[in-house]
Amino acid sequence: MPQCACNQCGKQIEFRTELAGLETECPICGQLTTLTVPSSPIIRIPKQPITGPGSRKTVDNAVSNLSTKLIQNIEKVIVGKRDKILLTLAALLAEGHVLLEDVPGVAKTMLARALAQSMGVVFKRVQCTPDLLPNDITGASVFNPRTTEFEFRQGPLFASVLLADEINRATPRTQSALLEAMSERQVTVDGKIYALERPFFLIATQNPIDHEGTFPLPEAQLDRFLIRLSLGYPSLSEEATMLDRLHHEHPIDSLTAVVDVTEVLQAVDAVRSIRVDPKVRDYILKITHATRGHEGILLGASPRASMAIFRMAQGLAALQGFDYVTPDDVKQVAPLILGHRLILRPENRLRKITTATVIQEILHRVEVPMISAA
């Protein structure tokens, strides 16, 4: 297969004939280089837009159809955040959980409510405060004088979509009540195990600015969240659209279900069948292992991070109508998964080096595999 040497790192890259003479980004070092050798078949260029079709052909499947319905319905409430909605749906289909870290008033709660209403499932919200007890979330056994027996009354944890608002304001004891449910989808109360119905999707929020009276999430609990997202402020035109829609009533009040639970569970099962090439699997493993040996990282990513990247990449590919995962999918989801799992060395924090910077450095170091659609 014809190749071209990168002007920066000297590595050989492959490209299509029509790209000859053009300047592009080297998939190995990430620097711009000019493709000077005319050639044929393929090149894998990382960092494509999250909603872009790339070089893959889309296929009409149940997952992409469900994605279209949900996104269009949720966008009646959430304006200008299609990429964040897509990532949230990918986490849902990967059977993970989402940590929304952003300032108040950017529609974190609205996203959770709109998602639940679009699927027609049970939605419950827990406002976390320092006096919140574990039994307030899981439920408790209550004595019934009529039957002279204790009966278990379910807490808000028994919902398809649960919003834990300002989770870092709850005490560590209360935060730990969520660990078993997030990992094993079950709750143990008074020595008895209660299974949670599928789907079970937890969206937790926290304010990254106000730290007074908060209890930071420990690493063990952060590791249970599949991804960490930040919605950000809307643009001027997007905010104007929001005001127009709010003129008479809030859009969330008239939002109806566009899919049912059966369709969602079928999509969850379909995501597991998305093909992951052995080269892409090894690429995921090299990225997570690189975090464990990086000189600037005190605590690297655990095997749960490798599984999270694997499942999240499958979900993202399926939602966009693809039936296999590429290294591009991995590069798009890796920062969202690794960002809250790595602990930097103290000297790097003093130098203002962020986790995002280190992750991008690792992604540039690890060689991107070449795969073909065939």
C-alpha positions as CSV (number, residue, x, y, z in Angstrom):
1,M,0.0,0.0,0.0
2,P,1.5,3.4,-0.9
3,Q,2.8,5.5,1.9
4,C,4.0,9.0,2.7
5,A,6.5,10.0,5.4
6,C,5.3,12.6,7.9
7,N,7.3,15.8,7.9
8,Q,7.3,16.0,11.7
9,C,7.7,12.5,13.1
10,G,9.0,10.6,10.0
11,K,6.4,7.8,10.4
12,Q,4.7,6.3,7.4
13,I,1.1,7.1,6.8
14,E,-1.3,5.9,4.1
15,F,-3.9,7.9,2.2
16,R,-6.2,8.0,-0.7
17,T,-5.1,9.2,-4.2
18,E,-7.4,12.2,-4.1
19,L,-5.7,13.5,-0.9
20,A,-2.3,13.8,-2.7
21,G,-0.9,17.3,-2.3
22,L,-3.2,18.3,0.6
23,E,-2.2,19.2,4.1
24,T,-3.6,17.0,6.8
25,E,-3.0,15.9,10.4
26,C,-0.7,13.0,11.0
27,P,-2.6,10.2,12.8
28,I,0.5,9.4,14.8
29,C,2.0,12.7,16.1
30,G,-1.0,14.9,15.4
31,Q,1.1,17.5,13.5
32,L,0.2,18.9,10.1
33,T,2.0,17.3,7.2
34,T,1.7,17.4,3.4
35,L,0.7,14.2,1.5
36,T,3.2,14.1,-1.3
37,V,3.0,10.6,-2.7
38,P,0.0,9.7,-4.9
39,S,-1.6,6.5,-3.8
40,S,-4.9,4.5,-3.3
41,P,-6.9,2.8,-0.5
42,I,-7.3,4.3,2.9
43,I,-6.1,6.7,5.7
44,R,-7.5,7.0,9.2
45,I,-7.5,10.6,10.2
46,P,-8.4,11.1,13.9
47,K,-10.4,13.9,15.5
48,Q,-13.4,14.0,13.2
49,P,-16.5,15.9,14.5
50,I,-18.5,13.8,16.9
51,T,-21.6,13.9,14.6
52,G,-19.7,13.5,11.4
53,P,-20.1,10.4,9.2
54,G,-16.4,10.0,8.7
55,S,-15.4,7.5,6.0
56,R,-17.8,4.8,7.2
57,K,-21.1,4.0,5.5
58,T,-24.1,4.3,7.8
59,V,-26.5,1.5,8.1
60,D,-30.2,1.8,8.9
61,N,-30.5,0.1,12.3
62,A,-32.9,0.2,15.3
63,V,-30.3,2.1,17.4
64,S,-29.8,5.0,14.9
65,N,-33.6,5.2,14.5
66,L,-34.1,5.4,18.2
67,S,-31.3,8.0,18.4
68,T,-33.0,10.2,15.8
69,K,-36.3,10.1,17.7
70,L,-34.9,10.8,21.1
71,I,-32.5,13.6,20.0
72,Q,-35.2,15.4,18.0
73,N,-37.6,15.2,21.0
74,I,-35.1,16.3,23.6
75,E,-34.0,19.2,21.4
76,K,-37.4,20.7,21.9
77,V,-36.2,21.4,25.4
78,I,-32.4,21.5,25.2
79,V,-31.2,23.9,22.5
80,G,-27.8,23.6,20.8
81,K,-26.4,20.7,22.8
82,R,-26.8,17.8,20.3
83,D,-23.3,16.4,20.9
84,K,-23.9,16.3,24.6
85,I,-27.3,14.7,24.1
86,L,-25.7,12.1,21.8
87,L,-23.0,11.3,24.4
88,T,-25.6,11.0,27.2
89,L,-27.6,8.5,25.0
90,A,-24.4,6.6,24.3
91,A,-23.8,6.2,28.0
92,L,-27.4,5.1,28.5
93,L,-27.1,2.4,25.9
94,A,-23.7,1.4,27.3
95,E,-25.5,0.9,30.6
96,G,-23.3,3.4,32.3
97,H,-23.9,6.6,34.4
98,V,-23.2,10.3,33.8
99,L,-21.7,12.9,36.0
100,L,-22.8,16.4,34.8
101,E,-20.3,19.0,36.2
102,D,-21.3,22.5,35.4
103,V,-22.6,25.8,36.9
104,P,-26.2,26.2,37.9
105,G,-28.8,27.1,35.2
106,V,-27.4,25.3,32.1
107,A,-30.2,22.7,31.9
108,K,-28.6,19.8,33.7
109,T,-31.9,18.9,35.3
110,M,-33.9,19.5,32.2
111,L,-31.7,17.1,30.2
112,A,-32.5,14.3,32.7
113,R,-36.2,15.1,32.8
114,A,-36.4,15.4,29.0
115,L,-34.7,12.1,28.5
116,A,-37.0,10.2,30.9
117,Q,-40.1,11.8,29.4
118,S,-39.0,11.0,25.9
119,M,-38.6,7.3,26.9
120,G,-41.8,7.2,28.9
121,V,-40.1,5.8,32.0
122,V,-40.2,6.6,35.7
123,F,-38.1,9.6,36.6
124,K,-37.2,10.5,40.2
125,R,-35.0,13.3,41.6
126,V,-33.0,13.4,44.8
127,Q,-31.9,16.8,46.1
128,C,-28.7,16.0,48.0
129,T,-28.1,17.8,51.2
130,P,-25.8,17.1,54.3
131,D,-28.7,15.8,56.3
132,L,-29.8,13.3,53.6
133,L,-29.6,9.7,54.9
134,P,-28.9,6.5,52.9
135,N,-32.4,5.2,53.6
136,D,-33.8,8.3,52.1
137,I,-32.4,7.1,48.8
138,T,-32.6,3.3,49.0
139,G,-35.8,3.0,51.0
140,A,-36.4,1.3,54.3
141,S,-38.4,-1.4,56.1
142,V,-41.5,0.1,57.8
143,F,-43.6,-1.7,60.5
144,N,-47.2,-2.4,59.4
145,P,-49.4,-2.6,62.5
146,R,-52.2,-4.4,60.5
147,T,-50.0,-7.3,59.4
148,T,-47.6,-6.9,62.4
149,E,-44.7,-7.3,59.9
150,F,-42.1,-5.0,58.4
151,E,-42.7,-4.0,54.8
152,F,-40.0,-2.6,52.5
153,R,-40.9,0.8,51.0
154,Q,-38.9,1.6,47.9
155,G,-36.9,4.8,47.8
156,P,-36.3,7.1,44.8
157,L,-33.4,4.8,43.7
158,F,-36.0,2.4,42.2
159,A,-36.5,4.5,39.0
160,S,-35.4,4.1,35.4
161,V,-33.8,7.5,35.4
162,L,-32.6,9.0,38.7
163,L,-31.2,12.5,39.1
164,A,-28.9,13.0,42.0
165,D,-28.8,16.8,42.1
166,E,-25.7,18.3,43.7
167,I,-24.4,14.9,44.7
168,N,-21.3,16.4,46.3
169,R,-23.4,18.0,49.0
170,A,-24.4,14.7,50.4
171,T,-22.2,13.1,53.1
172,P,-19.9,10.2,52.1
173,R,-22.2,7.8,53.9
174,T,-25.1,8.8,51.7
175,Q,-23.0,8.9,48.6
176,S,-21.9,5.3,49.3
177,A,-25.6,4.2,49.1
178,L,-25.4,4.7,45.4
179,L,-22.3,2.5,44.8
180,E,-24.0,-0.9,44.8
181,A,-26.8,0.3,42.6
182,M,-24.4,1.9,40.1
183,S,-22.1,-1.2,39.8
184,E,-24.4,-4.2,40.4
185,R,-27.9,-2.7,39.8
186,Q,-29.2,-4.0,43.1
187,V,-29.9,-2.6,46.5
188,T,-29.3,-4.4,49.9
189,V,-31.5,-3.3,52.7
190,D,-31.7,-5.1,56.1
191,G,-29.7,-8.0,54.6
192,K,-32.2,-8.5,51.7
193,I,-31.2,-7.9,48.0
194,Y,-33.6,-6.0,45.8
195,A,-32.9,-6.0,42.0
196,L,-33.3,-2.8,40.0
197,E,-35.2,-3.0,36.8
198,R,-33.5,-2.2,33.4
199,P,-32.9,0.4,32.3
200,F,-31.3,2.0,35.4
201,F,-29.6,5.3,34.5
202,L,-28.1,7.6,37.1
203,I,-27.4,11.3,36.2
204,A,-25.6,13.1,39.0
205,T,-24.8,16.8,39.0
206,Q,-22.3,18.9,40.9
207,N,-21.2,22.6,40.8
208,P,-17.5,22.9,40.2
209,I,-17.3,26.4,41.5
210,D,-18.9,26.4,44.9
211,H,-17.0,24.1,47.2
212,E,-18.3,25.4,50.6
213,G,-20.2,22.7,52.5
214,T,-19.5,20.0,50.0
215,F,-18.0,16.5,50.2
216,P,-15.8,15.7,47.2
217,L,-16.6,12.4,45.5
218,P,-13.9,9.7,46.3
219,E,-12.0,8.0,43.5
220,A,-14.0,4.8,44.0
221,Q,-17.3,6.5,43.3
222,L,-15.9,8.7,40.5
223,D,-14.8,5.4,38.8
224,R,-18.4,4.2,38.8
225,F,-19.4,7.1,36.4
226,L,-18.9,6.1,32.8
227,I,-18.4,9.7,31.6
228,R,-18.1,13.2,32.9
229,L,-19.8,16.0,30.9
230,S,-20.1,19.7,30.9
231,L,-23.0,21.3,29.0
232,G,-21.6,24.8,28.9
233,Y,-23.4,28.1,28.2
234,P,-25.5,28.5,25.0
235,S,-24.7,30.9,22.2
236,L,-26.5,34.1,21.8
237,S,-28.8,32.7,19.1
238,E,-29.5,29.5,21.0
239,E,-30.4,31.5,24.1
240,A,-32.8,33.6,22.0
241,T,-34.4,30.4,20.7
242,M,-34.9,29.3,24.3
243,L,-36.6,32.5,25.3
244,D,-39.0,32.2,22.3
245,R,-40.0,28.7,23.3
246,L,-40.6,29.8,26.9
247,H,-42.9,32.7,25.9
248,H,-46.1,30.8,26.7
249,E,-45.1,27.6,28.5
250,H,-42.1,25.5,29.3
251,P,-41.5,22.9,26.5
252,I,-40.9,20.2,29.1
253,D,-44.6,20.4,30.1
254,S,-45.8,19.3,26.7
255,L,-43.0,16.7,26.0
256,T,-44.3,13.3,25.2
257,A,-42.7,9.8,24.9
258,V,-41.5,8.9,21.4
259,V,-40.1,5.5,22.3
260,D,-40.9,2.8,24.9
261,V,-38.9,0.7,27.3
262,T,-38.9,-2.3,25.0
263,E,-37.2,-0.3,22.2
264,V,-34.6,1.1,24.6
265,L,-33.7,-2.4,25.9
266,Q,-33.5,-3.8,22.4
267,A,-31.1,-1.0,21.5
268,V,-29.0,-1.7,24.6
269,D,-28.7,-5.3,23.5
270,A,-27.9,-4.3,19.9
271,V,-25.0,-2.1,21.0
272,R,-23.2,-5.1,22.4
273,S,-23.1,-6.6,18.9
274,I,-21.2,-3.6,17.4
275,R,-18.0,-5.0,16.0
276,V,-14.7,-4.0,17.6
277,D,-11.6,-5.0,15.6
278,P,-8.8,-6.6,17.6
279,K,-6.6,-3.7,16.5
280,V,-9.0,-1.2,18.0
281,R,-9.3,-3.3,21.2
282,D,-5.5,-3.3,21.5
283,Y,-5.5,0.5,20.9
284,I,-7.8,1.0,23.9
285,L,-5.6,-1.2,26.1
286,K,-2.5,0.7,25.0
287,I,-4.1,4.0,25.9
288,T,-5.1,2.9,29.4
289,H,-1.8,1.2,30.0
290,A,0.0,4.4,29.0
291,T,-1.8,6.3,31.8
292,R,-0.3,3.9,34.3
293,G,3.3,4.5,33.2
294,H,3.1,8.2,32.5
295,E,5.6,10.3,34.4
296,G,3.1,13.0,35.2
297,I,0.3,10.7,36.6
298,L,0.2,9.4,40.1
299,L,-2.8,7.1,39.7
300,G,-3.5,5.7,36.2
301,A,-6.7,4.3,34.8
302,S,-8.1,1.0,36.1
303,P,-9.4,-1.9,34.0
304,R,-12.8,-0.5,34.4
305,A,-11.7,2.4,32.3
306,S,-10.7,0.1,29.5
307,M,-14.2,-1.5,29.6
308,A,-15.8,1.9,29.7
309,I,-14.0,3.1,26.6
310,F,-14.9,-0.2,24.8
311,R,-18.6,0.0,25.7
312,M,-18.9,3.8,25.2
313,A,-17.2,3.6,21.7
314,Q,-19.7,0.8,20.8
315,G,-22.6,3.0,21.9
316,L,-21.4,6.1,20.0
317,A,-20.8,4.1,16.8
318,A,-24.3,2.5,17.0
319,L,-26.1,5.8,17.6
320,Q,-24.5,7.3,14.5
321,G,-25.6,4.4,12.4
322,F,-22.3,2.5,12.1
323,D,-21.9,-1.2,12.8
324,Y,-18.2,-1.2,13.8
325,V,-15.9,0.9,16.0
326,T,-13.0,2.9,14.6
327,P,-10.0,4.6,16.5
328,D,-11.8,7.9,15.9
329,D,-14.6,6.7,18.2
330,V,-12.0,5.8,20.8
331,K,-10.3,9.2,20.6
332,Q,-13.6,11.0,21.0
333,V,-14.7,9.2,24.1
334,A,-11.4,8.6,25.9
335,P,-11.0,12.1,27.4
336,L,-14.6,12.0,28.8
337,I,-13.9,8.6,30.5
338,L,-10.3,9.1,31.6
339,G,-10.6,12.8,32.8
340,H,-12.2,12.0,36.2
341,R,-10.2,8.7,36.7
342,L,-6.6,10.0,36.7
343,I,-4.7,11.7,39.5
344,L,-1.9,13.9,38.6
345,R,1.3,14.3,40.6
346,P,1.4,17.3,42.9
347,E,4.2,19.0,41.0
348,N,2.1,18.9,37.8
349,R,-0.7,20.7,39.5
350,L,1.6,23.4,40.6
351,R,2.7,23.8,37.0
352,K,-0.9,24.3,36.0
353,I,-0.8,21.1,33.9
354,T,-4.4,19.7,33.6
355,T,-5.6,16.2,33.2
356,A,-7.0,17.1,29.8
357,T,-3.5,18.1,28.6
358,V,-2.0,14.9,29.8
359,I,-4.7,12.8,28.1
360,Q,-4.2,14.6,24.8
361,E,-0.5,14.0,25.1
362,I,-1.1,10.2,25.6
363,L,-3.5,10.1,22.6
364,H,-0.7,11.6,20.5
365,R,1.9,9.2,21.8
366,V,-0.1,6.0,21.2
367,E,0.1,4.9,17.6
368,V,-3.3,4.9,15.9
369,P,-4.0,1.5,14.1
370,M,-5.0,1.4,10.5
371,I,-8.2,-0.6,9.9
372,S,-10.3,-1.1,6.8
373,A,-14.1,-1.2,6.5
374,A,-13.7,-4.6,4.8
